Amino acid sequence: MGEGWTAEPKVPEFPCPDCGLVFATERDQRAHRFDGHSTKRPMLVFRGRECGRTRLMVTTPSVPSDWHTADVASMSLNGRPSTVEAMADYLSDTEFGVQTVTVVNGPLARTFEFDFCLAEDEDLNLVDQALEKLIAGRELSHSTIDNFIMRAGPGQTARRYREGLANYLYGVLAREGNADQAPTDASGAQLYEQRYNRAVDELRAFDRPAAEAICGLVALHYNQFDLAIRKTNSHRVSDVAARLSSMMAGSQFVTSSLLDRTHGGFDKALSDSVTEELINVSAMALDGTERAPLGPVLAGISDLRPADQFKVRLIASEALLAAGDLDGAQRHSEALRNYRDTDAWYSGFRARMQEVAR
């Protein structure tokens, strides 16, 4: 390069994610998207819901009427031209493997992937029986998980279900500190959370009690309270999630103990020890009659992950206020003041605390 040479600055580009048209400014791109395209976006609909970008797992048989399109001029199935009718017939007959559908309307094209893994009831029951045997043994280790996988192995069509359960069990093992691996990977991400996330991706399509229990527990773990209410068949988990959700919304919530709620056959057996302790704390009475469960958890609150600290402080604020401990209630409520989505709760809590202080 000669002296005095300077590189020309790269002109920023803002492409439209729908049609690929490039704009010089983000404002122009937003205006373009707001005004809409002269060509409508092609859609593929499965069982009444528009398909998205992520690969969809199909675990139950479908019929041709489950598959629909909208604003589609042409389409292809696994790279070959197809019609809507042929696509629907083919996918309805598919039991295994990843199938790709591309729909086109003018310059707009969208591609969807479907992972078919239709499991037979006999194989699903075999996996559940293997899980029940593991639970009955009251021991979680690499050896017992390997034995679970081996017992469930003959159920070939339920392979994804078995893998989802195994991923969750390995996640619990890692969180409990009994795994032969470091708790984080090279990037610092928690290994057990990676396992939990993978398990949910594999299990959310299965309408099985164990799958529902795990999806509910993981949703509660991430403070996805509304999702936890919908996904679990456990009254204990859903009632705790509903209480926390109502609190955050600034609505009325149940103040009596939730510990007597019935629980599903799997949630208590499958929850890790940290989650189990947090469920018990979150289910305690908030009418001023109970404080004992909080003590040990508050003593070690700095060791909890932020999402778990949030649950504990929310419960502690209400329990301490009801018990007349204004200093403790204020301390924990102030720690939540700048959390996302707590404005409604904090505003109401401050008003109630000022009322008590008078």
Secondary structure as the mmCIF struct_conf table of DSSP 4:
data_model
#
loop_
_struct_conf.conf_type_id
_struct_conf.id
_struct_conf.beg_label_comp_id
_struct_conf.beg_label_asym_id
_struct_conf.beg_label_seq_id
_struct_conf.end_label_comp_id
_struct_conf.end_label_asym_id
_struct_conf.end_label_seq_id
TURN_TY1_P TURN_TY1_P1 GLU A 3 GLY A 4
HELX_LH_PP_P HELX_LH_PP_P1 ALA A 7 PRO A 12
STRN STRN1 PHE A 14 PRO A 15
TURN_TY1_P TURN_TY1_P2 PRO A 17 CYS A 19
STRN STRN2 VAL A 22 PHE A 23
BEND BEND1 ALA A 24 THR A 25
HELX_RH_AL_P HELX_RH_AL_P1 GLU A 26 ASP A 35
BEND BEND2 SER A 38 THR A 39
HELX_LH_PP_P HELX_LH_PP_P2 LYS A 40 PRO A 42
STRN STRN3 MET A 43 PHE A 46
TURN_TY1_P TURN_TY1_P3 ARG A 47 GLY A 48
STRN STRN4 ARG A 49 GLU A 50
BEND BEND3 ARG A 53 THR A 54
HELX_LH_PP_P HELX_LH_PP_P3 ARG A 55 ARG A 55
STRN STRN5 LEU A 56 VAL A 58
BEND BEND4 THR A 60 THR A 60
HELX_RH_3T_P HELX_RH_3T_P1 PRO A 64 ASP A 66
STRN STRN6 TRP A 67 ALA A 70
BEND BEND5 ASP A 71 ASP A 71
BEND BEND6 ALA A 73 ALA A 73
STRN STRN7 SER A 74 LEU A 77
TURN_TY1_P TURN_TY1_P4 ASN A 78 GLY A 79
STRN STRN8 ARG A 80 SER A 82
HELX_RH_AL_P HELX_RH_AL_P2 VAL A 84 ASP A 93
STRN STRN9 PHE A 96 ASN A 105
TURN_TY1_P TURN_TY1_P5 GLY A 106 PRO A 107
STRN STRN10 LEU A 108 CYS A 117
HELX_LH_PP_P HELX_LH_PP_P4 LEU A 118 GLU A 120
HELX_RH_AL_P HELX_RH_AL_P3 ASP A 121 GLY A 137
TURN_TY1_P TURN_TY1_P6 ARG A 138 ARG A 138
BEND BEND7 SER A 141 SER A 141
HELX_RH_AL_P HELX_RH_AL_P4 HIS A 142 ALA A 152
TURN_TY1_P TURN_TY1_P7 GLY A 153 PRO A 154
HELX_RH_3T_P HELX_RH_3T_P2 GLN A 156 ALA A 158
HELX_RH_AL_P HELX_RH_AL_P5 ARG A 159 ARG A 175
TURN_TY1_P TURN_TY1_P8 GLU A 176 GLY A 177
BEND BEND8 ALA A 179 GLN A 181
BEND BEND9 PRO A 183 PRO A 183
STRN STRN11 THR A 184 THR A 184
TURN_TY1_P TURN_TY1_P9 ALA A 186 SER A 187
STRN STRN12 GLN A 190 GLN A 190
HELX_RH_AL_P HELX_RH_AL_P6 LEU A 191 LEU A 203
TURN_TY1_P TURN_TY1_P10 ARG A 204 ALA A 205
HELX_RH_AL_P HELX_RH_AL_P7 PRO A 209 HIS A 221
TURN_TY1_P TURN_TY1_P11 TYR A 222 ASN A 223
HELX_RH_AL_P HELX_RH_AL_P8 PHE A 225 LYS A 231
HELX_RH_AL_P HELX_RH_AL_P9 HIS A 235 MET A 248
TURN_TY1_P TURN_TY1_P12 ALA A 249 GLY A 250
BEND BEND10 SER A 256 SER A 256
TURN_TY1_P TURN_TY1_P13 LEU A 259 ASP A 260
BEND BEND11 ARG A 261 ARG A 261
TURN_TY1_P TURN_TY1_P14 GLY A 265 PHE A 266
HELX_RH_AL_P HELX_RH_AL_P10 ASP A 267 LEU A 270
BEND BEND12 SER A 271 SER A 271
HELX_RH_AL_P HELX_RH_AL_P11 SER A 273 SER A 282
TURN_TY1_P TURN_TY1_P15 ALA A 283 ALA A 283
BEND BEND13 MET A 284 MET A 284
BEND BEND14 ASP A 287 THR A 289
TURN_TY1_P TURN_TY1_P16 ALA A 292 PRO A 293
HELX_RH_AL_P HELX_RH_AL_P12 LEU A 294 ALA A 299
TURN_TY1_P TURN_TY1_P17 GLY A 300 GLY A 300
HELX_RH_3T_P HELX_RH_3T_P3 ILE A 301 ASP A 303
BEND BEND15 LEU A 304 LEU A 304
HELX_RH_AL_P HELX_RH_AL_P13 PRO A 306 ALA A 322
TURN_TY1_P TURN_TY1_P18 ALA A 323 GLY A 324
HELX_RH_AL_P HELX_RH_AL_P14 LEU A 326 ALA A 335
TURN_TY1_P TURN_TY1_P19 LEU A 336 ASN A 338
BEND BEND16 TYR A 339 TYR A 339
TURN_TY1_P TURN_TY1_P20 ARG A 340 ASP A 341
HELX_RH_AL_P HELX_RH_AL_P15 ASP A 343 ALA A 357
#
